[in-house]
Amino acid sequence: WSMRRSDPHYLALLLLLSLVLVAPCSAADESFSFTGNDLLRTCDGPYPNKLEELGSTRFCLGYIQGMHQFQQAIRAIREVNPLFCEPRGGTYDQLRRVLVKWLKDNPEKLHHDAQLTAVLAFSQAFPCP
């Protein structure tokens, strides 16, 4: 079973991915929302001090790594096409820089949930063949 971007199931999977990533947070506190604005601030600053910079940068890289590993797990379990195809030899820091650039270039989307903005950023920067 394979899925193409034109397949209506592709959009459904993208939406499901968004919901799955935010569901644990929503269940614990329905008022919690981690948006593209928060992600940009976390991944790019400004930081009030070096300790805050280190913690925020580590959180950002962990967030990106978690998204990447979640995509790999879903692909292995469901045998679906990936949402994005990062280049071989790339790093999580490269993904962070791509994400920050996309967030800065698309301020009209910063109010959306962080995982949706990240998926949009990576799927536009690294489309799959």
N, CA, C and O atoms as CSV, one atom per row, in Angstrom:
chain,resi,resn,atom,element,x,y,z
A,1,TRP,N,N,0.853,-1.172,0.000
A,1,TRP,CA,C,0.000,0.000,0.000
A,1,TRP,C,C,0.887,1.219,0.000
A,1,TRP,O,O,1.768,1.352,0.849
A,2,SER,N,N,0.666,2.099,-0.933
A,2,SER,CA,C,1.469,3.321,-0.990
A,2,SER,C,C,0.534,4.521,-1.084
A,2,SER,O,O,-0.639,4.404,-1.438
A,3,MET,N,N,1.098,5.673,-0.754
A,3,MET,CA,C,0.286,6.888,-0.705
A,3,MET,C,C,1.046,8.008,-1.404
A,3,MET,O,O,2.248,8.181,-1.201
A,4,ARG,N,N,0.339,8.755,-2.219
A,4,ARG,CA,C,0.923,9.913,-2.886
A,4,ARG,C,C,0.322,11.168,-2.291
A,4,ARG,O,O,-0.735,11.133,-1.661
A,5,ARG,N,N,1.015,12.284,-2.500
A,5,ARG,CA,C,0.531,13.549,-1.951
A,5,ARG,C,C,-0.849,13.917,-2.493
A,5,ARG,O,O,-1.606,14.616,-1.820
A,6,SER,N,N,-1.185,13.460,-3.695
A,6,SER,CA,C,-2.493,13.750,-4.266
A,6,SER,C,C,-3.584,12.852,-3.687
A,6,SER,O,O,-4.769,13.130,-3.866
A,7,ASP,N,N,-3.204,11.799,-3.008
A,7,ASP,CA,C,-4.143,10.869,-2.396
A,7,ASP,C,C,-4.838,11.539,-1.218
A,7,ASP,O,O,-4.160,12.138,-0.383
A,8,PRO,N,N,-6.172,11.462,-1.117
A,8,PRO,CA,C,-6.864,12.086,0.015
A,8,PRO,C,C,-6.433,11.487,1.357
A,8,PRO,O,O,-6.570,12.136,2.394
A,9,HIS,N,N,-5.922,10.278,1.346
A,9,HIS,CA,C,-5.442,9.670,2.590
A,9,HIS,C,C,-4.185,10.361,3.098
A,9,HIS,O,O,-3.909,10.336,4.298
A,10,TYR,N,N,-3.426,10.973,2.206
A,10,TYR,CA,C,-2.206,11.689,2.612
A,10,TYR,C,C,-2.558,12.837,3.559
A,10,TYR,O,O,-1.926,13.002,4.603
A,11,LEU,N,N,-3.565,13.629,3.191
A,11,LEU,CA,C,-4.001,14.735,4.045
A,11,LEU,C,C,-4.547,14.202,5.362
A,11,LEU,O,O,-4.316,14.792,6.417
A,12,ALA,N,N,-5.270,13.090,5.303
A,12,ALA,CA,C,-5.805,12.497,6.527
A,12,ALA,C,C,-4.673,12.049,7.446
A,12,ALA,O,O,-4.750,12.230,8.662
A,13,LEU,N,N,-3.627,11.468,6.873
A,13,LEU,CA,C,-2.484,11.050,7.681
A,13,LEU,C,C,-1.786,12.258,8.288
A,13,LEU,O,O,-1.376,12.228,9.449
A,14,LEU,N,N,-1.653,13.307,7.513
A,14,LEU,CA,C,-1.033,14.528,8.023
A,14,LEU,C,C,-1.838,15.092,9.191
A,14,LEU,O,O,-1.268,15.505,10.200
A,15,LEU,N,N,-3.137,15.108,9.054
A,15,LEU,CA,C,-3.988,15.591,10.131
A,15,LEU,C,C,-3.900,14.675,11.346
A,15,LEU,O,O,-3.835,15.149,12.480
A,16,LEU,N,N,-3.898,13.368,11.112
A,16,LEU,CA,C,-3.778,12.414,12.206
A,16,LEU,C,C,-2.461,12.601,12.946
A,16,LEU,O,O,-2.427,12.581,14.176
A,17,LEU,N,N,-1.378,12.783,12.197
A,17,LEU,CA,C,-0.079,13.026,12.809
A,17,LEU,C,C,-0.136,14.255,13.696
A,17,LEU,O,O,0.389,14.243,14.809
A,18,SER,N,N,-0.762,15.305,13.222
A,18,SER,CA,C,-0.885,16.527,14.021
A,18,SER,C,C,-1.656,16.273,15.301
A,18,SER,O,O,-1.271,16.740,16.373
A,19,LEU,N,N,-2.741,15.534,15.186
A,19,LEU,CA,C,-3.558,15.266,16.368
A,19,LEU,C,C,-2.853,14.361,17.361
A,19,LEU,O,O,-2.946,14.571,18.570
A,20,VAL,N,N,-2.150,13.358,16.862
A,20,VAL,CA,C,-1.446,12.431,17.742
A,20,VAL,C,C,-0.352,13.148,18.511
A,20,VAL,O,O,-0.156,12.883,19.698
A,21,LEU,N,N,0.357,14.040,17.863
A,21,LEU,CA,C,1.443,14.739,18.531
A,21,LEU,C,C,0.953,15.696,19.604
A,21,LEU,O,O,1.658,15.913,20.590
A,22,VAL,N,N,-0.224,16.271,19.450
A,22,VAL,CA,C,-0.715,17.240,20.420
A,22,VAL,C,C,-1.659,16.610,21.440
A,22,VAL,O,O,-1.928,17.229,22.469
A,23,ALA,N,N,-2.168,15.414,21.198
A,23,ALA,CA,C,-3.155,14.795,22.078
A,23,ALA,C,C,-2.689,14.649,23.518
A,23,ALA,O,O,-3.450,15.003,24.419
A,24,PRO,N,N,-1.478,14.147,23.795
A,24,PRO,CA,C,-1.084,14.012,25.196
A,24,PRO,C,C,-1.082,15.345,25.942
A,24,PRO,O,O,-1.469,15.390,27.110
A,25,CYS,N,N,-0.665,16.408,25.307
A,25,CYS,CA,C,-0.659,17.720,25.953
A,25,CYS,C,C,-2.080,18.214,26.157
A,25,CYS,O,O,-2.392,18.782,27.203
A,26,SER,N,N,-2.936,18.009,25.187
A,26,SER,CA,C,-4.306,18.497,25.286
A,26,SER,C,C,-5.073,17.775,26.381
A,26,SER,O,O,-5.909,18.376,27.056
A,27,ALA,N,N,-4.796,16.498,26.561
A,27,ALA,CA,C,-5.500,15.739,27.586
A,27,ALA,C,C,-5.120,16.224,28.979
A,27,ALA,O,O,-5.960,16.248,29.879
A,28,ALA,N,N,-3.876,16.605,29.161
A,28,ALA,CA,C,-3.407,17.033,30.471
A,28,ALA,C,C,-3.892,18.438,30.811
A,28,ALA,O,O,-4.252,18.711,31.956
A,29,ASP,N,N,-3.901,19.324,29.829
A,29,ASP,CA,C,-4.286,20.708,30.082
A,29,ASP,C,C,-4.856,21.269,28.793
A,29,ASP,O,O,-4.107,21.590,27.871
A,30,GLU,N,N,-6.157,21.389,28.721
A,30,GLU,CA,C,-6.800,21.812,27.478
A,30,GLU,C,C,-6.453,23.231,27.079
A,30,GLU,O,O,-6.653,23.609,25.925
A,31,SER,N,N,-5.937,24.030,28.007
A,31,SER,CA,C,-5.575,25.400,27.656
A,31,SER,C,C,-4.159,25.483,27.100
A,31,SER,O,O,-3.756,26.534,26.602
A,32,PHE,N,N,-3.391,24.386,27.175
A,32,PHE,CA,C,-2.013,24.390,26.689
A,32,PHE,C,C,-1.996,24.372,25.174
A,32,PHE,O,O,-2.716,23.603,24.537
A,33,SER,N,N,-1.176,25.218,24.615
A,33,SER,CA,C,-0.991,25.243,23.171
A,33,SER,C,C,0.433,25.659,22.876
A,33,SER,O,O,0.877,26.719,23.318
A,34,PHE,N,N,1.147,24.842,22.139
A,34,PHE,CA,C,2.515,25.135,21.730
A,34,PHE,C,C,2.442,25.459,20.241
A,34,PHE,O,O,2.269,24.562,19.417
A,35,THR,N,N,2.573,26.728,19.898
A,35,THR,CA,C,2.347,27.194,18.527
A,35,THR,C,C,3.657,27.409,17.776
A,35,THR,O,O,4.748,27.245,18.323
A,36,GLY,N,N,3.514,27.776,16.518
A,36,GLY,CA,C,4.673,28.157,15.728
A,36,GLY,C,C,5.418,29.331,16.342
A,36,GLY,O,O,6.644,29.400,16.259
A,37,ASN,N,N,4.683,30.261,16.963
A,37,ASN,CA,C,5.329,31.378,17.670
A,37,ASN,C,C,6.249,30.863,18.775
A,37,ASN,O,O,7.387,31.312,18.909
A,38,ASP,N,N,5.740,29.916,19.561
A,38,ASP,CA,C,6.534,29.337,20.646
A,38,ASP,C,C,7.741,28.581,20.102
A,38,ASP,O,O,8.843,28.665,20.645
A,39,LEU,N,N,7.514,27.851,19.031
A,39,LEU,CA,C,8.600,27.075,18.433
A,39,LEU,C,C,9.693,27.999,17.903
A,39,LEU,O,O,10.879,27.720,18.081
A,40,LEU,N,N,9.308,29.089,17.259
A,40,LEU,CA,C,10.294,30.046,16.756
A,40,LEU,C,C,11.094,30.654,17.904
A,40,LEU,O,O,12.318,30.758,17.826
A,41,ARG,N,N,10.410,31.050,18.956
A,41,ARG,CA,C,11.084,31.631,20.121
A,41,ARG,C,C,12.039,30.617,20.767
A,41,ARG,O,O,13.139,30.969,21.194
A,42,THR,N,N,11.600,29.361,20.829
A,42,THR,CA,C,12.414,28.311,21.435
A,42,THR,C,C,13.640,27.984,20.581
A,42,THR,O,O,14.737,27.788,21.104
A,43,CYS,N,N,13.444,27.928,19.276
A,43,CYS,CA,C,14.524,27.498,18.381
A,43,CYS,C,C,15.454,28.625,17.956
A,43,CYS,O,O,16.563,28.365,17.489
A,44,ASP,N,N,15.016,29.886,18.112
A,44,ASP,CA,C,15.822,30.992,17.588
A,44,ASP,C,C,16.027,32.152,18.554
A,44,ASP,O,O,16.772,33.082,18.245
A,45,GLY,N,N,15.387,32.118,19.705
A,45,GLY,CA,C,15.588,33.212,20.661
A,45,GLY,C,C,14.686,34.397,20.378
A,45,GLY,O,O,13.730,34.275,19.612
A,46,PRO,N,N,14.966,35.522,20.972
A,46,PRO,CA,C,16.163,35.837,21.764
A,46,PRO,C,C,16.108,35.167,23.140
A,46,PRO,O,O,15.037,34.942,23.704
A,47,TYR,N,N,17.292,34.858,23.655
A,47,TYR,CA,C,17.426,34.205,24.943
A,47,TYR,C,C,17.987,35.207,25.946
A,47,TYR,O,O,18.913,35.950,25.621
A,48,PRO,N,N,17.440,35.237,27.163
A,48,PRO,CA,C,17.911,36.211,28.158
A,48,PRO,C,C,19.315,35.916,28.687
A,48,PRO,O,O,20.001,36.814,29.175
A,49,ASN,N,N,19.742,34.639,28.587
A,49,ASN,CA,C,21.082,34.282,29.073
A,49,ASN,C,C,21.531,32.973,28.424
A,49,ASN,O,O,20.752,32.324,27.726
A,50,LYS,N,N,22.771,32.593,28.654
A,50,LYS,CA,C,23.349,31.402,28.027
A,50,LYS,C,C,22.653,30.121,28.482
A,50,LYS,O,O,22.467,29.196,27.691
A,51,LEU,N,N,22.267,30.070,29.758
A,51,LEU,CA,C,21.589,28.883,30.266
A,51,LEU,C,C,20.255,28.685,29.559
A,51,LEU,O,O,19.918,27.566,29.175
A,52,GLU,N,N,19.497,29.759,29.386
A,52,GLU,CA,C,18.221,29.694,28.667
A,52,GLU,C,C,18.456,29.291,27.205
A,52,GLU,O,O,17.686,28.512,26.643
A,53,GLU,N,N,19.509,29.818,26.599
A,53,GLU,CA,C,19.839,29.465,25.219
A,53,GLU,C,C,20.135,27.977,25.097
A,53,GLU,O,O,19.638,27.316,24.185
A,54,LEU,N,N,20.932,27.454,26.002
A,54,LEU,CA,C,21.283,26.031,25.968
A,54,LEU,C,C,20.041,25.166,26.147
A,54,LEU,O,O,19.835,24.216,25.392
A,55,GLY,N,N,19.216,25.483,27.133
A,55,GLY,CA,C,18.007,24.700,27.379
A,55,GLY,C,C,17.028,24.764,26.221
A,55,GLY,O,O,16.469,23.742,25.821
A,56,SER,N,N,16.817,25.945,25.685
A,56,SER,CA,C,15.868,26.103,24.575
A,56,SER,C,C,16.362,25.409,23.318
A,56,SER,O,O,15.583,24.769,22.612
A,57,THR,N,N,17.637,25.531,23.038
A,57,THR,CA,C,18.204,24.886,21.851
A,57,THR,C,C,18.089,23.369,21.967
A,57,THR,O,O,17.741,22.692,21.000
A,58,ARG,N,N,18.378,22.845,23.140
A,58,ARG,CA,C,18.263,21.387,23.363
A,58,ARG,C,C,16.801,20.941,23.212
A,58,ARG,O,O,16.530,19.901,22.613
A,59,PHE,N,N,15.867,21.723,23.753
A,59,PHE,CA,C,14.456,21.387,23.612
A,59,PHE,C,C,14.061,21.373,22.137
A,59,PHE,O,O,13.383,20.453,21.680
A,60,CYS,N,N,14.484,22.387,21.400
A,60,CYS,CA,C,14.156,22.489,19.981
A,60,CYS,C,C,14.682,21.277,19.218
A,60,CYS,O,O,13.950,20.661,18.444
A,61,LEU,N,N,15.938,20.941,19.433
A,61,LEU,CA,C,16.524,19.801,18.732
A,61,LEU,C,C,15.832,18.500,19.136
A,61,LEU,O,O,15.639,17.618,18.299
A,62,GLY,N,N,15.458,18.373,20.405
A,62,GLY,CA,C,14.733,17.191,20.851
A,62,GLY,C,C,13.348,17.099,20.225
A,62,GLY,O,O,12.885,16.011,19.883
A,63,TYR,N,N,12.694,18.241,20.079
A,63,TYR,CA,C,11.378,18.297,19.445
A,63,TYR,C,C,11.486,17.812,17.990
A,63,TYR,O,O,10.682,16.999,17.534
A,64,ILE,N,N,12.473,18.316,17.289
A,64,ILE,CA,C,12.680,17.933,15.886
A,64,ILE,C,C,13.047,16.459,15.785
A,64,ILE,O,O,12.535,15.750,14.919
A,65,GLN,N,N,13.922,15.998,16.656
A,65,GLN,CA,C,14.314,14.596,16.647
A,65,GLN,C,C,13.107,13.701,16.925
A,65,GLN,O,O,12.946,12.660,16.289
A,66,GLY,N,N,12.262,14.102,17.869
A,66,GLY,CA,C,11.057,13.336,18.163
A,66,GLY,C,C,10.116,13.250,16.973
A,66,GLY,O,O,9.555,12.189,16.696
A,67,MET,N,N,9.943,14.362,16.269
A,67,MET,CA,C,9.094,14.352,15.066
A,67,MET,C,C,9.670,13.414,14.016
A,67,MET,O,O,8.945,12.630,13.403
A,68,HIS,N,N,10.970,13.502,13.816
A,68,HIS,CA,C,11.635,12.673,12.817
A,68,HIS,C,C,11.490,11.191,13.164
A,68,HIS,O,O,11.151,10.380,12.302
A,69,GLN,N,N,11.745,10.841,14.418
A,69,GLN,CA,C,11.648,9.448,14.828
A,69,GLN,C,C,10.200,8.951,14.796
A,69,GLN,O,O,9.952,7.787,14.481
A,70,PHE,N,N,9.251,9.820,15.118
A,70,PHE,CA,C,7.848,9.444,15.047
A,70,PHE,C,C,7.472,9.123,13.597
A,70,PHE,O,O,6.773,8.143,13.337
A,71,GLN,N,N,7.931,9.942,12.664
A,71,GLN,CA,C,7.651,9.677,11.247
A,71,GLN,C,C,8.235,8.331,10.840
A,71,GLN,O,O,7.582,7.566,10.130
A,72,GLN,N,N,9.458,8.028,11.279
A,72,GLN,CA,C,10.094,6.755,10.936
A,72,GLN,C,C,9.287,5.586,11.511
A,72,GLN,O,O,9.109,4.567,10.844
A,73,ALA,N,N,8.803,5.732,12.739
A,73,ALA,CA,C,8.020,4.667,13.363
A,73,ALA,C,C,6.702,4.440,12.625
A,73,ALA,O,O,6.324,3.296,12.373
A,74,ILE,N,N,6.005,5.509,12.281
A,74,ILE,CA,C,4.742,5.390,11.544
A,74,ILE,C,C,4.975,4.714,10.201
A,74,ILE,O,O,4.189,3.865,9.779
A,75,ARG,N,N,6.052,5.091,9.535
A,75,ARG,CA,C,6.364,4.473,8.239
A,75,ARG,C,C,6.610,2.982,8.397
A,75,ARG,O,O,6.173,2.188,7.563
A,76,ALA,N,N,7.299,2.598,9.449
A,76,ALA,CA,C,7.604,1.185,9.663
A,76,ALA,C,C,6.346,0.387,10.012
A,76,ALA,O,O,6.190,-0.753,9.576
A,77,ILE,N,N,5.462,0.981,10.789
A,77,ILE,CA,C,4.251,0.280,11.232
A,77,ILE,C,C,3.205,0.220,10.129
A,77,ILE,O,O,2.596,-0.826,9.905
A,78,ARG,N,N,2.997,1.324,9.448
A,78,ARG,CA,C,1.903,1.441,8.477
A,78,ARG,C,C,2.332,1.327,7.023
A,78,ARG,O,O,1.486,1.258,6.131
A,79,GLU,N,N,3.620,1.307,6.779
A,79,GLU,CA,C,4.136,1.240,5.415
A,79,GLU,C,C,3.530,2.334,4.530
A,79,GLU,O,O,3.001,2.054,3.454
A,80,VAL,N,N,3.613,3.562,4.990
A,80,VAL,CA,C,3.115,4.716,4.236
A,80,VAL,C,C,4.296,5.558,3.775
A,80,VAL,O,O,5.404,5.447,4.298
A,81,ASN,N,N,4.038,6.384,2.804
A,81,ASN,CA,C,5.073,7.288,2.327
A,81,ASN,C,C,5.376,8.333,3.397
A,81,ASN,O,O,4.490,8.721,4.158
A,82,PRO,N,N,6.616,8.783,3.456
A,82,PRO,CA,C,6.981,9.804,4.448
A,82,PRO,C,C,6.361,11.151,4.122
A,82,PRO,O,O,6.012,11.430,2.975
A,83,LEU,N,N,6.229,11.983,5.149
A,83,LEU,CA,C,5.716,13.334,4.955
A,83,LEU,C,C,6.790,14.251,4.396
A,83,LEU,O,O,6.481,15.239,3.729
A,84,PHE,N,N,8.053,13.930,4.666
A,84,PHE,CA,C,9.175,14.686,4.113
A,84,PHE,C,C,10.361,13.743,3.989
A,84,PHE,O,O,10.442,12.734,4.690
A,85,CYS,N,N,11.280,14.080,3.090
A,85,CYS,CA,C,12.447,13.233,2.825
A,85,CYS,C,C,13.709,14.076,2.977
A,85,CYS,O,O,14.206,14.658,2.013
A,86,GLU,N,N,14.210,14.129,4.195
A,86,GLU,CA,C,15.402,14.920,4.465
A,86,GLU,C,C,16.600,14.317,3.720
A,86,GLU,O,O,16.625,13.115,3.454
A,87,PRO,N,N,17.575,15.139,3.389
A,87,PRO,CA,C,18.718,14.641,2.622
A,87,PRO,C,C,19.587,13.693,3.444
A,87,PRO,O,O,19.722,13.846,4.658
A,88,ARG,N,N,20.164,12.728,2.770
A,88,ARG,CA,C,21.093,11.812,3.432
A,88,ARG,C,C,22.289,12.619,3.935
A,88,ARG,O,O,22.818,13.471,3.221
A,89,GLY,N,N,22.698,12.349,5.138
A,89,GLY,CA,C,23.830,13.072,5.712
A,89,GLY,C,C,23.442,14.363,6.404
A,89,GLY,O,O,24.305,15.072,6.922
A,90,GLY,N,N,22.159,14.679,6.419
A,90,GLY,CA,C,21.697,15.892,7.099
A,90,GLY,C,C,21.783,15.729,8.613
A,90,GLY,O,O,21.967,14.623,9.121
A,91,THR,N,N,21.648,16.829,9.312
A,91,THR,CA,C,21.720,16.805,10.772
A,91,THR,C,C,20.452,17.431,11.354
A,91,THR,O,O,19.697,18.109,10.657
A,92,TYR,N,N,20.241,17.189,12.634
A,92,TYR,CA,C,19.100,17.822,13.295
A,92,TYR,C,C,19.290,19.335,13.357
A,92,TYR,O,O,18.312,20.080,13.312
A,93,ASP,N,N,20.516,19.792,13.457
A,93,ASP,CA,C,20.741,21.233,13.455
A,93,ASP,C,C,20.365,21.835,12.095
A,93,ASP,O,O,19.848,22.950,12.032
A,94,GLN,N,N,20.622,21.101,11.018
A,94,GLN,CA,C,20.197,21.568,9.695
A,94,GLN,C,C,18.667,21.672,9.652
A,94,GLN,O,O,18.119,22.652,9.147
A,95,LEU,N,N,17.991,20.661,10.181
A,95,LEU,CA,C,16.529,20.723,10.224
A,95,LEU,C,C,16.063,21.911,11.057
A,95,LEU,O,O,15.082,22.568,10.708
A,96,ARG,N,N,16.763,22.191,12.156
A,96,ARG,CA,C,16.419,23.351,12.992
A,96,ARG,C,C,16.540,24.640,12.185
A,96,ARG,O,O,15.656,25.494,12.248
A,97,ARG,N,N,17.626,24.786,11.429
A,97,ARG,CA,C,17.812,26.005,10.633
A,97,ARG,C,C,16.758,26.128,9.539
A,97,ARG,O,O,16.279,27.228,9.264
A,98,VAL,N,N,16.394,25.016,8.915
A,98,VAL,CA,C,15.334,25.022,7.900
A,98,VAL,C,C,14.012,25.433,8.537
A,98,VAL,O,O,13.266,26.231,7.969
A,99,LEU,N,N,13.724,24.892,9.709
A,99,LEU,CA,C,12.493,25.217,10.415
A,99,LEU,C,C,12.436,26.690,10.790
A,99,LEU,O,O,11.418,27.345,10.562
A,100,VAL,N,N,13.505,27.218,11.357
A,100,VAL,CA,C,13.549,28.633,11.748
A,100,VAL,C,C,13.336,29.533,10.530
A,100,VAL,O,O,12.581,30.503,10.593
A,101,LYS,N,N,13.999,29.209,9.435
A,101,LYS,CA,C,13.836,30.011,8.216
A,101,LYS,C,C,12.387,29.986,7.749
A,101,LYS,O,O,11.828,31.028,7.409
A,102,TRP,N,N,11.770,28.797,7.729
A,102,TRP,CA,C,10.379,28.691,7.279
A,102,TRP,C,C,9.460,29.487,8.198
A,102,TRP,O,O,8.575,30.201,7.726
A,103,LEU,N,N,9.663,29.368,9.503
A,103,LEU,CA,C,8.820,30.101,10.449
A,103,LEU,C,C,8.944,31.614,10.240
A,103,LEU,O,O,7.946,32.332,10.285
A,104,LYS,N,N,10.166,32.093,10.012
A,104,LYS,CA,C,10.371,33.527,9.778
A,104,LYS,C,C,9.773,33.969,8.447
A,104,LYS,O,O,9.280,35.091,8.330
A,105,ASP,N,N,9.816,33.092,7.442
A,105,ASP,CA,C,9.279,33.423,6.124
A,105,ASP,C,C,7.756,33.303,6.034
A,105,ASP,O,O,7.160,33.758,5.057
A,106,ASN,N,N,7.124,32.700,7.037
A,106,ASN,CA,C,5.678,32.464,7.017
A,106,ASN,C,C,5.021,32.932,8.316
A,106,ASN,O,O,4.393,32.134,9.013
A,107,PRO,N,N,5.159,34.213,8.645
A,107,PRO,CA,C,4.613,34.698,9.924
A,107,PRO,C,C,3.092,34.558,10.031
A,107,PRO,O,O,2.548,34.521,11.134
A,108,GLU,N,N,2.420,34.481,8.909
A,108,GLU,CA,C,0.960,34.348,8.936
A,108,GLU,C,C,0.511,32.971,9.434
A,108,GLU,O,O,-0.672,32.771,9.708
A,109,LYS,N,N,1.443,32.025,9.553
A,109,LYS,CA,C,1.101,30.672,10.001
A,109,LYS,C,C,1.575,30.375,11.430
A,109,LYS,O,O,1.397,29.262,11.924
A,110,LEU,N,N,2.171,31.358,12.083
A,110,LEU,CA,C,2.771,31.116,13.397
A,110,LEU,C,C,1.753,30.804,14.496
A,110,LEU,O,O,2.129,30.260,15.534
A,111,HIS,N,N,0.495,31.129,14.298
A,111,HIS,CA,C,-0.518,30.834,15.306
A,111,HIS,C,C,-0.956,29.373,15.289
A,111,HIS,O,O,-1.635,28.920,16.211
A,112,HIS,N,N,-0.572,28.628,14.243
A,112,HIS,CA,C,-0.927,27.204,14.155
A,112,HIS,C,C,-0.094,26.390,15.144
A,112,HIS,O,O,0.950,26.841,15.614
A,113,ASP,N,N,-0.571,25.190,15.448
A,113,ASP,CA,C,0.169,24.306,16.334
A,113,ASP,C,C,1.567,24.053,15.791
A,113,ASP,O,O,1.779,23.971,14.581
A,114,ALA,N,N,2.507,23.932,16.709
A,114,ALA,CA,C,3.915,23.803,16.342
A,114,ALA,C,C,4.170,22.604,15.435
A,114,ALA,O,O,4.908,22.719,14.457
A,115,GLN,N,N,3.570,21.451,15.746
A,115,GLN,CA,C,3.854,20.270,14.934
A,115,GLN,C,C,3.374,20.445,13.506
A,115,GLN,O,O,4.004,19.937,12.579
A,116,LEU,N,N,2.273,21.152,13.310
A,116,LEU,CA,C,1.797,21.395,11.952
A,116,LEU,C,C,2.765,22.306,11.202
A,116,LEU,O,O,3.077,22.052,10.038
A,117,THR,N,N,3.239,23.358,11.853
A,117,THR,CA,C,4.178,24.261,11.178
A,117,THR,C,C,5.472,23.531,10.845
A,117,THR,O,O,6.060,23.766,9.789
A,118,ALA,N,N,5.921,22.647,11.732
A,118,ALA,CA,C,7.157,21.900,11.461
A,118,ALA,C,C,6.974,20.944,10.285
A,118,ALA,O,O,7.843,20.859,9.418
A,119,VAL,N,N,5.857,20.230,10.248
A,119,VAL,CA,C,5.599,19.317,9.134
A,119,VAL,C,C,5.512,20.093,7.820
A,119,VAL,O,O,6.051,19.650,6.806
A,120,LEU,N,N,4.844,21.238,7.829
A,120,LEU,CA,C,4.768,22.057,6.613
A,120,LEU,C,C,6.157,22.522,6.177
A,120,LEU,O,O,6.497,22.476,4.994
A,121,ALA,N,N,6.949,22.966,7.143
A,121,ALA,CA,C,8.309,23.442,6.826
A,121,ALA,C,C,9.144,22.326,6.197
A,121,ALA,O,O,9.776,22.527,5.160
A,122,PHE,N,N,9.144,21.170,6.818
A,122,PHE,CA,C,9.995,20.080,6.333
A,122,PHE,C,C,9.465,19.492,5.028
A,122,PHE,O,O,10.256,19.119,4.162
A,123,SER,N,N,8.146,19.402,4.868
A,123,SER,CA,C,7.622,18.838,3.628
A,123,SER,C,C,7.842,19.780,2.445
A,123,SER,O,O,7.978,19.322,1.310
A,124,GLN,N,N,7.879,21.093,2.696
A,124,GLN,CA,C,8.176,22.031,1.606
A,124,GLN,C,C,9.672,22.077,1.298
A,124,GLN,O,O,10.067,22.191,0.138
A,125,ALA,N,N,10.496,21.989,2.334
A,125,ALA,CA,C,11.951,22.042,2.116
A,125,ALA,C,C,12.493,20.728,1.550
A,125,ALA,O,O,13.437,20.724,0.759
A,126,PHE,N,N,11.885,19.615,1.965
A,126,PHE,CA,C,12.387,18.301,1.572
A,126,PHE,C,C,11.258,17.431,1.031
A,126,PHE,O,O,10.903,16.424,1.644
A,127,PRO,N,N,10.688,17.816,-0.123
A,127,PRO,CA,C,9.612,16.993,-0.683
A,127,PRO,C,C,10.149,15.623,-1.097
A,127,PRO,O,O,11.319,15.472,-1.450
A,128,CYS,N,N,9.278,14.654,-1.044
A,128,CYS,CA,C,9.681,13.305,-1.436
A,128,CYS,C,C,9.477,13.109,-2.935
A,128,CYS,O,O,8.560,13.677,-3.530
A,129,PRO,N,N,10.335,12.308,-3.526
A,129,PRO,CA,C,10.204,12.074,-4.965
A,129,PRO,C,C,8.948,11.302,-5.322
A,129,PRO,O,O,8.703,11.031,-6.498
